[in-house]
Amino acid sequence: MKFVKGNFMENRYYMGLDIWNQSFEDWLNRTGNGQKHGTTKRKPKDMFAEEQEHLLPLFGTAPKDIDDDMNRNVRPDNTVVYLSNRYSVPLGTYRSARTVYLAVDGEQLRIMDEVGDLIAEHKISTEKGRLIKLPAHRRNRESKTREKLDKTVALLGEEFRGYLTALCEEKPRYVTEQLDLVVKACEGYGREHVLEAVQYCQSLALFSANDLNDAVRAMYGQPEQTPQASRIPALDERYHILVQKRPLSMYADVVAGSGAIQ
């Protein structure tokens, strides 16, 4: 593929699929197929002639009824533009297929891949500037939010579930950031102190990790630099191991052969 990109496709204008394919075949016969391969010492066109009888038909049918002006580039938000409207395609299409082909069937817009397989089908909108999106093409944010919430509760304890659930409902677009701030507050102040601040915030209906941090800071000042005696509960005991800190001079002595780490 790099050979084609760096030789045939570089500095060559696209003038339609038929001209492109014919130019590619002519170029391939002049260069790659007509010359002996450095490893096999055979011409690729001779090897292809031997393999041709074993080839199988391509699955699917190409969209022959689609004009060149009906191909579209998939946008990063997984949509394609048709008559000033944006139509959705399944999540991940932008990464797997940057170009799709459109066909109009009555009031339906059919979006297909390069071999003619249907990707999505929409009813054509008569308005302008609209985003037409199928429910199946929406991100399942609820399941990801629930998964993140459960992991945070498993780390901090069930006592936090009520507050964290309300926090997720209050800040649905920033769930990850909000939950991470709560975990960081527990690491700095200890979960018992943060739990007291949680109860205070709940009494005032303050469902924001920033408000929680302000509350625990007002109660107990700046967090200590040393580890808290009250650690965050975790299912795996490995996460509670404290790494011993040693001066760099000790490692320098080891490298020089004059010492050993105890």
N, C-alpha and C positions, 0 to 999 in steps of 0.2 A: 504493500500500500504506500509506503514511503517513497518507493521507486516511482510510482505513478504520480504522486503529489509533487515530488521534487523535480520531475522531468516533463511529463505530459501536461499536467494541469497548471504548472507555473507559467505566468505571463501569457496564458491562452484565454481568449474571450469566449464566454458561453453564448452560443447563437442558436440554441434549441437542442432538444434531446437527440433528435435524429442526426443532426450534423455533428454533435458531440460524439455520439457512438461511432459514426463512420470515421471521424478523424482519429478516434482512439484506436480503432482497428488498423487503420493505415499506419499510424505511428508505431503500434505494437509489432506489425509485420516488418517494419523497417529496422526496429531496434531490438527489443527483447526477444521476439520469437525467431528472428532470422539469425541470431548469433548464438554461438555455443555458450552454454552456462559454465561459469568458472568451476563449479563443484561437480556437476554431473557430466560435463564435457559433451553434452548433447544439446541439440536445438529444441527449445520448448515446443515449437510447432510440431515437431516429429513425435515428441512424447505425448502431446495432447491428442494427436491422431490415434495413438494406441489406446488412450484412456477414454476416448469419445464413446465407444460402444458400451462402456460401463456406466455412463452418466445417466441420471434420472431426471425427469421433468421437474421444473421449478414448481413448488407448491403454490397454489393460488393462481389468479389471472391478473395480468397487468391492466390498469384502468385505461383502456384504449380510447374511451370516449371522453377523456379529460384533456382539455386544451392546455397548452403550456402556461397560459395566463391564469390557470386555476390551481397552480401549485402555490403553497404558502410556507413561509418560515414559521416554525413554532416559537412563540415568544417565551422568555424565561418564566413567566407566570403560568405556563401551560395553557395558552390560548392562541387562537388564530383569528385573523381579521378577515371579515367578509362584508362588503357593503357598509363600511363604517361601524360595524358592530364586532364585538369580541365574543368568540364561541370557545367554550372550554374543551379540553381534551384530557384524558386521564393523567393523574399525577405521575411524573417521571417521563412523560413523552418528550419533553425538551431535552433530556439527557440521552435518550435512546434514538430518537428520530427527529432531526432538526427540520426536515422538510416533509410536508404532507400534501395530499391532493384532494381537491374539493369537487363534488358533483352535486348538481341540483336535481332533485326528483320531486316535482310539484312544489309543495311548500316545505319540503324537507331538505336540509343541507347534510350531505354525507361527507365525512372526513375519513380518508383512507391513507394507508401507508403506500410505499412504492410498489408493492406487489398487488395492490388492490384490496387488501383485507380491511374491513371496516374498523375504524378506531372509535368513532363517535357519530351520533346522529342527532341533529337539532331541528326544531321547527324554526324556520327563517323569520326573524323579527322584522316588522315593517317600520320600526323606529330607528333612530340613529344614536350612536354613542352608548349603546347598551352593552352590558356584560350578561351573556346568556350562559348559565352554568348549571350543569346537571348535578343533582345531589350526590351521585356516586363519585363525582370529581372533587368533592370538598374534602379537606383534611379532617381526619377524625381526631379533633383536638380533645374531645371529652375523655377518650380512653387514655391518651398520653398524659392529660392532667391528673386523672385518677391514679395512673401508675406512679407518677412523680410524687403525688400526695402520700400514697401508701409507703413508698420508700422512705420518705421523710418521717412519717409517723413511726415506722419501724426503727428508725435511728434515734428519735427523740423520746418516744413513748406515747402511749394512747392518750395521756392527759392533754396532749397538744392537738388531737384530731379535730375537736370542735372548732377551735380557733383557726387552725390551718384550713379547714374546709370553708369557713366563712371568708378567709383571706383569698382563697382561690376563686370564690364566687364574686368577690368584690373587685379583684384584679385579674380577670381571665386572660388578658393579653400578656401579663408579666408574671405568670405563675412560677416559672423556673427561677427568675431573679428574686421574687419575694420569698420563696421557700429557702433559697440559698442564704439569704440575709438572716433568716431565723436560725438556721444551722450555725452560721458564723457567730451570731450573738450568743448561742449556747456554748460554743467553743471558747469565747472570750470571758463570759460571766459565770458559766455553769448553768445547767438546766433548771435548778431550783430557783435561782434568782430570776431567770427569764420567765419561768412559769408564774412567778408572782407578778411580773410585769404583764404577762398575758391576761391574767385575771383582772388587772387594773384596766387594760385596754378593752377587754370585753365589757366591763361595766360602763365604759364610755362609748361603746360601739366604734372603737378605733381599729379597723381591720386593715392595717397597713404595716408592713415590716419596718418601714422607716419610723412610724409612730412607736412601734414596739421598741426599737433601738433607742429612741429618745427617752422612752419611759424607763427602761432599765438603766440607762446612763444617768438619768436624774436621780434614781434610787440609790445607785451604787458607785457613781463616778466612772472614771475611765477604767476599762478592763485591765487586769493585771497582765504582765508579760509572761509570768510563770504559769504552768498548767494548773487548772483548778482542781481542788480535791474532789469536787463533784463532777465526774466525767460524764460524757454523753453515752447513754446505753447503746450498745450495738450488738447485733446477733452474733457476730464473729469476734471472739476475744482477741484475735490478731490486731485489730484496730486500736487496742488500748496499750500496745507496747510503746514505751517511751524510749527514743533513741538516745544513747549516751553522747554527750558533746565533749570533744577533746580539743585541746589547743593544737594549732597547726604545727607547732614546733615538735610535737610528739611524732607526727607523721614524717617530718623532715629527718628526725633521728632514725626512724625505721629505714627510710630510703638510704641514708648514709651508712647503715649497718651498725649503728651504735645504740640501738634501743629496740624494744619490742612492745607492741600494744598489749596492755593487760585487759 
